[in-house]
Amino acid sequence: MSEEKKIPYKIYLEEQEMPTSWYNVRADMKNKPAPLMNPGTHQPLTKEELAPIFCEELVDQELNDTDAYIEIPEEIRNFYKMYRPSPLVRAYCLEEKLGTPAKIYYKFEGNNTSGSHKLNSAIAQAYYAKKQGLKGVTTETGAGQWGTALSMACSYFDLDCKVYMVKVSYEQKPFRREVMRTYGATVTPSPSMTTEIGKKILAEHPGTTGSLGCAISEAVEVATQNEGYRYVLGSVLNQVLLHQSIIGLETKAALDKYGIDPDIIIGCAGGGSNLGGLIAPFMGEKLRGEKDYRIIAVEPASCPSFTRGVFAYDFCDTGMICPLAKMYTLGSSFIPSANHAGGLRFHGMSTTLSQLYHDGLMEATAVEQTAVFEAAEQFARIEGILPAPESSHAIRVAIDEALKCKETGEEKTIVFGLTGTGYFDMVAYERFHDGEMTDYIPTDEDLAKGFAGIPKFPGNEF
């Protein structure tokens, strides 16, 4: 066996090698992400203003731009040990099949019952809610991975969990819904008639298939109107990217263990939780001038916030009751086409990632879903894992980059995030195999409608 082959197929860290602190990339950013803004006063939101919406300690994490490392509480570390550290896998079979000189690694986050990376933040947010003495939490979910993870975390801490699930996903993914109910969550298709915001959205958009923006509005309304409840979010927010840094920290530790330096790091991007978590320590090195990496965010062509959005303050929700966030956005009223099969449906992007992208520290590309599912099927047949549609966006670009290496003869090392499994996404796979899946790309006119709803005030020109 050659020296190269001594690198195992799966690189596992020992339990004692697991990170004990999350990494806060904002501490190393010269240009900090713009603060959340009060939509009424256009002033940065204070801790006191955020406290009725989020758990107290999560508010502190949301606003913390200075501490590079934040200790992971022992209770959370103990829960992590049930499914972490997750493996970093060398895709030897894929490399051989592609005939590429590139070395391909993927960080696999699907080895827990929720099937995705979302559990990393769900258990943290549930822990802080329990510590605060709350009765329960509310949230939204798109593809259902976040709702599944949060229902598991709430069950562990004996908290009530109310999930508003984007209606098209609620209908297309009944088994994901049933896993949530198995763990005790109440699941409502959004928009619904159970909230004032839901009623308003349905009146203005009869028959709508929903969006994450709609579901967020409903979840926030319920949280703020019920004593003992707070709202929790599975992506976008700084606190979520902080928790998900466990992915990147483990990835870097595993690579360092074998002296491997990646050239390209690739992650799918919807709201930013997986991508932000995967790239965190690598971006930190880049920000500090220690190393350089090519970092690629991959988003769906049907919801292209990075590649076709504008960088501006916008509402995080369709009902316009949430704070304003400065991000790459398609407008809070933008609703992805119902034919879009995966998650990654949010109209905006994390403020942290938006700032990094705006500063030229990472790049972004958009891919069409039939090409994504072609890559997903190819990966499943070669590597033996049925990937989630979201993860498959990263797979698509990783394969494309590996094939470029085949053309040029360059021996680049590629690392991508495999966010989870696709076993609850078989309706989408069925549509792909039956030739019923199409590629809808929003027109400039479609996007203009969303842009028209972005708040206009001095300093928010775009």
Long-range contacts (C-beta under 8 A, 24 or more apart in sequence): 7-90, 7-258, 7-260, 8-90, 9-89, 9-90, 9-92, 10-87, 10-88, 10-89, 10-90, 11-87, 11-88, 11-89, 11-90, 11-254, 11-255, 11-257, 11-258, 12-85, 12-87, 12-254, 13-85, 13-250, 13-253, 13-254, 13-257, 15-81, 15-85, 17-85, 17-253, 18-77, 18-80, 18-81, 18-84, 18-85, 18-250, 19-72, 19-246, 19-249, 19-250, 19-253, 20-71, 20-72, 20-77, 21-69, 21-70, 21-71, 21-72, 22-69, 22-70, 22-72, 22-242, 22-243, 22-245, 22-246, 22-249, 23-68, 23-69, 23-242, 23-245, 23-248, 23-249, 23-280, 23-281, 23-284, 24-64, 24-65, 24-67, 24-68, 24-69, 24-70, 24-242, 24-245, 25-241, 25-245, 25-276, 25-280, 25-283, 25-284, 25-287, 25-352, 26-64, 26-65, 26-238, 26-352, 27-65, 27-66, 27-67, 27-68, 28-68, 28-283, 28-284, 28-287, 28-288, 29-65, 29-287, 29-352, 29-355, 29-356, 30-287, 31-355, 31-359, 32-65, 32-355, 33-65, 33-238, 33-326, 33-350, 33-351, 33-352, 33-354, 33-355, 34-313, 34-325, 34-326, 34-351, 34-355, 35-63, 36-62, 36-323, 36-324, 36-325, 36-351, 37-313, 37-323, 37-324, 37-325, 37-326, 38-323, 38-324, 39-315, 39-320, 39-323, 39-324, 39-455, 42-324, 42-457, 45-323, 50-323, 52-224, 53-220, 53-223, 53-224, 53-230, 53-231, 54-230, 54-231, 54-232, 54-239, 55-125, 55-128, 55-129, 55-132, 55-134, 55-230, 55-232, 56-128, 56-132, 57-128, 57-131, 57-132, 58-125, 58-128, 58-232, 58-239, 61-238, 61-239, 61-242, 62-237, 62-238, 62-239, 63-238, 64-238, 68-284, 70-242, 72-124, 72-246, 73-127, 75-127, 76-123, 76-124, 76-127, 79-123, 79-127, 79-156, 80-120, 80-123, 80-246, 82-112, 83-111, 83-112, 83-119, 84-120, 84-246, 84-250, 85-250, 85-254, 86-111, 86-247, 86-250, 87-111, 88-250, 88-251, 88-254, 88-255, 89-383, 89-418, 91-383, 93-382, 93-383, 93-384, 94-379, 94-382, 94-383, 94-399, 94-402, 95-402, 97-382, 98-399, 98-402, 98-403, 98-406, 99-406, 100-402, 100-403, 100-405, 100-406, 101-405, 101-406, 101-409, 101-410, 101-411, 102-401, 102-402, 102-405, 102-406, 102-410, 102-411, 102-412, 102-413, 102-414, 103-260, 103-411, 103-412, 103-413, 103-414, 104-398, 104-402, 104-414, 104-415, 104-416, 105-255, 105-260, 105-262, 105-413, 105-414, 105-415, 105-416, 106-398, 106-415, 106-416, 106-417, 106-418, 107-247, 107-250, 107-251, 107-278, 107-415, 107-416, 107-417, 107-418, 108-385, 108-418, 109-247, 109-274, 109-417, 109-418, 109-419, 109-420, 110-385, 110-387, 110-388, 110-391, 110-418, 110-419, 110-420, 110-421, 113-148, 113-152, 113-179, 114-145, 114-148, 114-149, 114-152, 114-179, 114-420, 115-145, 115-148, 115-388, 115-420, 115-421, 115-423, 115-424, 116-145, 116-148, 116-149, 116-388, 116-419, 116-420, 116-421, 117-244, 117-247, 117-273, 117-274, 117-277, 117-417, 117-419, 117-420, 118-145, 118-146, 118-148, 118-149, 118-150, 118-234, 118-273, 118-420, 119-149, 119-152, 119-153, 120-243, 120-244, 120-246, 120-247, 120-277, 121-149, 121-234, 121-239, 121-240, 121-243, 121-244, 121-273, 122-146, 122-149, 122-150, 122-152, 122-153, 122-232, 122-234, 123-149, 123-152, 123-153, 123-156, 124-243, 125-150, 125-153, 125-232, 125-239, 125-243, 126-150, 126-153, 126-154, 126-156, 126-157, 126-159, 126-232, 127-153, 127-157, 129-157, 129-159, 129-230, 129-232, 130-157, 130-158, 130-159, 132-230, 134-159, 134-228, 134-229, 134-230, 135-159, 135-160, 135-227, 135-228, 135-229, 136-160, 136-161, 136-162, 136-228, 136-229, 137-161, 137-162, 137-223, 137-229, 137-230, 137-231, 137-232, 138-162, 138-163, 138-164, 138-219, 138-220, 138-222, 138-223, 138-226, 138-229, 138-230, 138-231, 138-232, 139-163, 139-164, 139-219, 139-231, 139-232, 139-233, 139-234, 140-164, 140-165, 140-166, 140-190, 140-212, 140-215, 140-216, 140-218, 140-219, 140-233, 140-234, 141-165, 141-166, 141-169, 141-180, 141-215, 141-234, 142-166, 142-169, 142-212, 142-215, 142-270, 142-343, 142-344, 142-345, 142-346, 143-169, 143-173, 143-176, 143-342, 143-343, 143-344, 143-345, 143-388, 143-389, 143-390, 143-425, 144-169, 144-173, 144-176, 144-177, 144-179, 144-180, 144-343, 144-424, 145-176, 145-234, 145-343, 145-388, 145-390, 145-419, 145-420, 146-234, 146-235, 147-176, 147-180, 147-185, 147-187, 147-234, 148-176, 148-179, 148-180, 148-183, 149-234, 150-185, 150-232, 150-234, 151-179, 151-180, 151-181, 151-182, 151-183, 151-184, 151-185, 152-183, 154-183, 154-184, 154-185, 155-183, 155-184, 160-184, 160-186, 160-229, 161-185, 161-186, 162-186, 162-188, 162-219, 162-222, 162-229, 163-187, 163-188, 163-219, 164-188, 164-189, 164-190, 164-192, 164-215, 164-216, 164-218, 164-219, 164-222, 165-189, 165-190, 165-215, 166-190, 166-209, 166-210, 166-211, 166-212, 166-214, 166-215, 166-345, 167-191, 167-208, 167-209, 167-210, 168-209, 168-210, 168-338, 169-210, 169-343, 172-341, 172-427, 172-428, 173-424, 173-425, 173-427, 175-424, 176-424, 179-424, 188-218, 190-214, 190-215, 190-218, 191-215, 191-218, 192-218, 194-218, 194-222, 195-221, 195-222, 196-221, 197-221, 197-319, 197-321, 200-319, 201-318, 201-319, 205-335, 208-335, 209-335, 209-338, 210-335, 211-318, 211-334, 211-335, 211-336, 211-345, 211-347, 212-271, 212-345, 212-346, 212-347, 213-315, 213-316, 213-317, 213-318, 213-319, 213-332, 213-333, 213-334, 213-335, 213-346, 213-347, 214-317, 214-318, 214-319, 214-335, 216-316, 216-317, 216-318, 216-319, 216-322, 217-317, 217-318, 217-319, 217-320, 217-321, 217-322, 218-319, 220-317, 220-319, 220-321, 220-322, 221-319, 221-321, 234-271, 234-273, 235-270, 235-271, 235-272, 235-273, 235-346, 235-350, 236-271, 236-272, 236-273, 236-316, 236-325, 236-327, 236-346, 236-348, 236-349, 236-350, 236-351, 237-350, 238-350, 238-351, 238-352, 240-273, 240-276, 241-272, 241-273, 241-276, 241-277, 241-280, 241-350, 241-352, 241-353, 243-277, 244-273, 244-274, 244-276, 244-277, 244-278, 244-280, 245-276, 245-277, 245-280, 245-281, 246-277, 247-274, 247-277, 247-278, 247-280, 247-417, 248-277, 248-278, 248-279, 248-280, 248-281, 248-282, 249-280, 249-281, 251-278, 251-281, 251-415, 252-281, 252-282, 255-415, 260-413, 261-291, 261-413, 262-293, 262-413, 262-414, 262-415, 263-293, 263-294, 263-412, 263-413, 263-414, 264-293, 264-294, 264-295, 264-296, 264-401, 264-412, 264-413, 264-414, 264-415, 265-293, 265-294, 265-295, 265-296, 265-414, 265-415, 265-416, 266-295, 266-296, 266-298, 266-394, 266-397, 266-398, 266-401, 266-414, 266-415, 266-416, 266-417, 267-296, 267-297, 267-298, 267-394, 267-416, 267-417, 268-297, 268-298, 268-299, 268-344, 268-390, 268-391, 268-392, 268-393, 268-394, 268-417, 268-419, 269-297, 269-298, 269-299, 269-306, 269-344, 269-349, 269-353, 269-364, 269-393, 270-299, 270-303, 270-343, 270-344, 270-345, 270-346, 270-390, 271-346, 271-348, 271-349, 271-350, 272-349, 272-350, 272-352, 272-353, 273-350, 274-390, 274-417, 274-419, 275-353, 275-417, 276-350, 276-352, 276-353, 278-417, 279-362, 283-356, 283-361, 283-362, 286-361, 287-361, 294-363, 295-361, 295-362, 295-363, 296-362, 296-363, 296-364, 296-365, 296-397, 296-401, 297-353, 297-357, 297-362, 297-363, 297-364, 297-365, 298-364, 298-365, 298-366, 298-367, 298-393, 298-394, 298-396, 298-397, 299-344, 299-364, 299-365, 299-366, 299-367, 299-393, 300-336, 300-340, 300-342, 300-344, 300-366, 300-367, 300-368, 300-369, 300-372, 300-393, 301-366, 301-367, 301-368, 301-369, 301-439, 301-441, 302-336, 302-337, 302-339, 302-340, 302-368, 302-369, 302-439, 302-440, 302-441, 302-442, 303-330, 303-334, 303-336, 303-340, 303-344, 303-345, 303-346, 303-347, 304-330, 304-366, 304-442, 305-329, 305-330, 305-346, 305-347, 305-348, 305-349, 306-349, 306-357, 306-364, 306-366, 307-364, 307-365, 307-366, 308-366, 308-442, 308-447, 309-348, 309-349, 310-451, 310-454, 310-462, 311-354, 311-358, 311-462, 312-454, 312-460, 312-461, 312-462, 313-454, 313-455, 313-460, 314-347, 314-348, 314-454, 314-455, 315-455, 316-348, 324-455, 325-351, 326-351, 326-354, 326-355, 327-351, 327-354, 328-354, 328-357, 328-358, 329-450, 329-454, 330-442, 330-447, 330-450, 330-451, 331-447, 331-449, 331-450, 331-451, 331-452, 331-453, 331-454, 332-450, 332-453, 332-454, 333-449, 333-450, 333-453, 334-442, 334-447, 334-449, 334-450, 337-440, 337-442, 339-437, 339-438, 339-440, 340-369, 340-440, 341-369, 341-373, 341-389, 341-425, 341-427, 341-428, 341-431, 341-432, 341-437, 342-369, 342-372, 342-388, 342-389, 342-390, 342-392, 342-393, 342-425, 342-428, 343-388, 343-389, 343-390, 344-390, 344-393, 347-450, 365-397, 367-393, 367-396, 367-397, 368-439, 368-441, 369-437, 369-439, 370-432, 370-437, 370-438, 370-439, 371-396, 371-439, 372-396, 373-428, 373-429, 373-432, 373-437, 375-399, 376-422, 376-429, 377-429, 377-432, 385-418, 385-421, 386-421, 386-422, 386-423, 387-418, 387-420, 387-421, 387-422, 388-419, 388-420, 388-421, 388-422, 388-425, 389-422, 389-425, 389-428, 390-419, 390-420, 391-417, 391-418, 391-419, 391-420, 391-422, 392-422, 394-418, 394-419
